[in-house]
């Protein structure tokens, strides 16, 4: 688990600045919010096939290190393209390469956790690796904020390229495990018998990951463009605020994830939805200009807690509800929810920002959707009635 945590730390450090600050980079190139959303949506669409292919091959016994190696190579190409991109076409090409890379990466790196963790329970193992993810992403965004303050924000792509080279070296030194071979004579289960129990979880995941995508795409633009009564924030200040949210995520990830490891997954996911609803309400309030900076800072606390509650809980839920022989495809479907959210949320968020000139209506709508998502949590409890092992 130590080697896997280091691998995820390095990958997340490079990805942090790229995922959270790319909208700011191309806002500085005078791209509209809709154009930025189009590039992010293209990234999500390109990752769809990679996720399914990765999950299928893992279920057939492929070593989980090979998809991660391929993802690192594709990420190098994406960073090189985005580093020099000034037009919409180059931006979309770079985003598509990045999306394919992420699509291949996630099912493999997520399934490597239960394969690597015995005798540590997988619920605690997910809390551990998500803490490594949070540390890497927060550090990457904070470094991006420093680059932005020095007007060198495109340096985030050079940072990610360096991290991908280190990641490749680590994988060659510490290969990840292969999925367990299917016992002779064991039959695969019909897809309806293992997909149907996943449906409530997949619905919740689409909603929550859509919220996370909006924090990466719409929130940075909302900050630098200003709200109804909130003045625009400088790019460096906006990046520091994003860094604050991710630093809080880092502080909360391990203690909150460890606590939730002994509770039903429905409880953890419900807690996440309530936290996102409260954080969205504060983001909408900040747009009015009443103590906007203080309200923005306060919003980062429930948003970070909500993400910390969701990430390890949802991954563990996939492992619990899915037979071993189908866990690769189950992880692919789970990560596909991230792609669906990344396809829809940036376009929808960018359209609302361009239509209204502020993000108040966007955050109010997401607050309502998160509260409605609690209905799906009730359905999930039918399949996860007991505390996790």
N, C-alpha and C positions, 0 to 999 in steps of 0.2 A: 504493500500500500504506500510505503514511503516513496518508491520510485514513481508510482502512478501519480501521486500527489505532486511531485516535482514536475513531471511532464505536463500536467494540467496547469500548474502555476506558470510555467514558461509560455505555454500556448495562450493562456488568458492575459498575460502581461502584454503580449504583442497585440492581441485582439481588442483589448480594452479601448485604446485610443481610436482604433479603426472603426469599431462598431458605434461608439458613442459620439465621436467628433467628426466623422466624415460629413454629416449634414452641415456642420459649421464651416468646414473646408470649402465646400462648394457654394455655400451661402456667400462666402467672400469672393467667389467667382461670379456673383450676381445671378446664380441659378434661382428660379422661383421655387417656392415650397412644393408645388406640383411636380416640377422637374426632378427635384431631389427625391420625392416620393416615388416617382417612376423608376428611378435607378434602384432604389431599395426594393421595390416590387419585382424588378427584373432579377435581382439577386435571389429573392425568395423562389421565384419560378424556376430558376436554373438549378436550385438545390434539390428539387423534388425527385428527379430520377436518381440522383446520387444517393439519397437516403434509402430508397427502396432497393437499389442494387446492393448497397452496403449491408442492409439487413438480411437480404436473401443469401448473400455469400457467407455471412457470419453463421447463419443457421446451417449452412452446409459445411461448417468446420474451418472456415478461413481464419487465420491468425488475426486478432484484432489490431495488431501493429501495422499491417499492410495498408488498410484504408487510411490510417492516421498519417502514414508516410506519404501516401498519394495526396492527401489533403494539404500537407505542408508544402509540397512542391507546387500545387495549384495556387496556394496562398502567396507564394513568392511571385508568381506571374501576375496575380491580381494586384499586389502592392506596387510592382514595377509599373503597371499600367495606370493606376490611380495616382501615383506620385507625379506623373507628367501630364495627366489629363487636364485639359482646359475646356473642351467642348462636351456636349451632351453624349455624342456617340462614344467617345473614349471612356467617359464616366460609366456608361451602361455596360460596356465590355468589361471594365474592371470589376464592376459590381456583380456581373454574371459569373466571372471566374471565382470571385470571393464566395458567392452563393453555392457553387458546385463544391468548393472546398469544405464549407461548413456542412453541407449535406452529407458528404462522405464521412466527415469527422465524427459527428455526434452519435450515431448509433453504435459505432465501434468503441468510442471512449466511454460511453455510458455503460455498455454491457461489460466492459473490462472491469468495472467495479465489483459486481458480485463474483466474477471469475477470479479476482485477485484477493478478495478480502478474507476468506476463511482463515482462522476461526473467528474473526471479528464479524459481528452481525452486519448484514448489508445495509440496514437502516442507519447504523452509526458510520459505516464506511461512506455512504453517500453524503452524510453531514460533513465528514472530513474532507472529501475531495471538493465539495461545493465551497468549503472554506478556502481551499487552495485557489479555486476559480475566483472567488470574491477578492482575495488578496491580489491576485494577478490583474484582474480588471480594474480594481481601484487604483493600483499603482500605475497602470498604463494610462488611465484617464488623468491622474494627477500629473504625470510626466507630460501628457498632452497639453494640460493647462499651462505648464511652464513653457512649453514650446510656443503656445499661443501668445503668451505674454511677451515673448521675444520675437513675435511675428514670424515664427518658423513652424507653423502648425502642420504643414505637410511632412514634417519629420516623423509623424506617427507611422508613416508607411515604411520608413527606413528602420524604425524600431521594430516593427512587426517582421520585416525581412530578417533582421538579426536574430529575433526569437525563433523564427522557423528554421534557421540553420542550426541553432542550438537544439531545437526539438528533434531534428533529424539525427543529430549525433547521439542524443539520449536514447532514442528508440533503437538505434543500432547497437547501443551498449546494453540496454535493458528492454528486450522485446516484451510486448504485452502477450497475455495468454490467449490460446484458442478456446472456442466454445467446446464444451464437453461433447464427445461423440455420442450419437444416439444409440442406445442399446440395441443389439441385434433383435429383430422381431418386433420392436416397438413401432406402432403405427402413429402417423401424424393425426392430430385431431382436426375435425372439420372446422373451417374458418369461422363459421357462425358460432361455434361453441366457445371460442376464445376471443373473438372480436366483439361480440355483443356485450360481455361484461366490461369491456374497455370503453364503450361509447360514452357513458357519463364522464369518465376521466378525460377522454379526448375533448369533449365539449368544454369542460372547465379549463383544460390546457389551452385551447384556442383563445378563450376569453382572456386568461391571465397573461399568456405570452403576447397577445395583442396589446395589452397594457404595457408590458415591458418594452415592446417595440416602439410604442408611442413615446415612452420615456427616452428612447435612444434617438428618435427621429423628430417628433413634433415638439417635445419639450425644449431641446436646444434652440430650435427656430422660434418658438414662442418667447423664450427669454431674450434673444437678441433683437426681436422685432417689437417687443413691448405688448402690453395688454390694454384693456379699456382705460385704466387710469395708472397703469404701471409703466414707467419709462423704459425704453430699451436698455438692456444690460450690455456692457462691452463683452466681446468674445471671451476674453480671459476670465472675466467674472462668471460668465455662464458656465465655462468649463470647470471652474473651481466649485460651483454649486453642484454640478454633476459629480465631481470628485467627492464632495461631502456625502452625497447619497450613497455612493459606492463604498466610502469608508465606513459609513454606518452599517451597510450590508456586511462588510468584513467583520465588524465588531459583533454583530448579532448572529452571523451565520452558524458558528459552532455551538454557542450555548443554546440558541433557539432550536437548531436542528437536532442537537442531542436530547433536548427535552421532548421534542415531538416524536423522537424515535420510539418512545414507549407508549404512544397514544395512537388511536385509530387514524388512518390516513384522512378520513372524512373530516376529522376535527382540524387537522393541520391545513387542509385546503379551504375549509370554511373560514379559519382565522386569516388566511391570506386574502380571501375575497373581501372580508370586512376591512382589513388594513388598506387595501387598494381603494375601496370606496371612500374611506375617511381621507386618504391622501389626495384623491381626486377632488374632493370637496374643498380642501385647502388650496389646491392649485387654482380652482375656479375663483375662490375668494381673493387670491392674490392679484388676479387680473383687474380687480376693482380699484387697486391702488391704495387701499387702507392698510398701512403698515406692511406694504407688499413684500419687502425683503424679509421681515421677520416671519411672515406667513409662509413664504417660499421655503425658508429654512425649516420651519416647523413641519411642513409637508413631507420633507425628506425622511422623517422618522417613521411614520406609518408605511410609507412606500418601501423603505428598506426592510422593515420588519415583514411586510407582506411578501416580498420577493424571497427573503430568507426562509420563510415558512413554506413557500411553494416548492422551491427547487429540489431539495432532497426528498420531500414527501411524495411528490408526483413520480419521481424516478423509482422510488421504492414501491409505490403502488403498482407500477407496470410489472415489476418483478414478481410481486405477490400474486397478481391475478392471472398471469400468463404461464402456461406450461413451458418447461425448460426448452423443449424442441422448437418453440415458436418465439422465444424471447428476442431473437435478432430482428424479426419482422415487427414484433410488438414495439421495440425501441425505435424502429424506422417509422412506424405509424405515429408514435408519440412525438418524435422529432419533426415529423411532417406537420404537426400542429403549429410548430414554430414557423415553418415555411408558409402555411396558410395565413397566419397572423402577419408575417412579414410581407406577404403579398398584398393583403387588404388594408392593414392598418396605416402604412405610410401614405398610400393614395388617399384614403379617407381622411386622415389627419391633415395632410397637405391641402386637400380640397376645402376642408372646414376653415383652416387658417387663412387661405387665400380669399375665401368667400366672406368671412367676417372680419378679417384683419386682426384677430386675437384668438386666444385658445379657451375662453371661458365656456362656450357652448360645448366644445370637445370634452373638457374635463367633467362637466356636469353630466353629459351623456354617458361617459365611462363610469361615473359613480353609480348611475342607475343600473347599467348593465352588470356591474359587479354585484350589486345587491340582488338582482334577479338570478345571478349565477348560483346563489345559495340553494335554489330549487334543485339544481343538478347535484349538489352535495348530498341532499337527501336521498337521491337515487343511488349515488355512489355507496352510501352506507349499507345498501342491500348486499353489496358484494364484498365489503370490508367491515364486517361487524365486530371484529376482534382487534385488540392491540397487536402491533407488529412484534415479530419475534426479535 
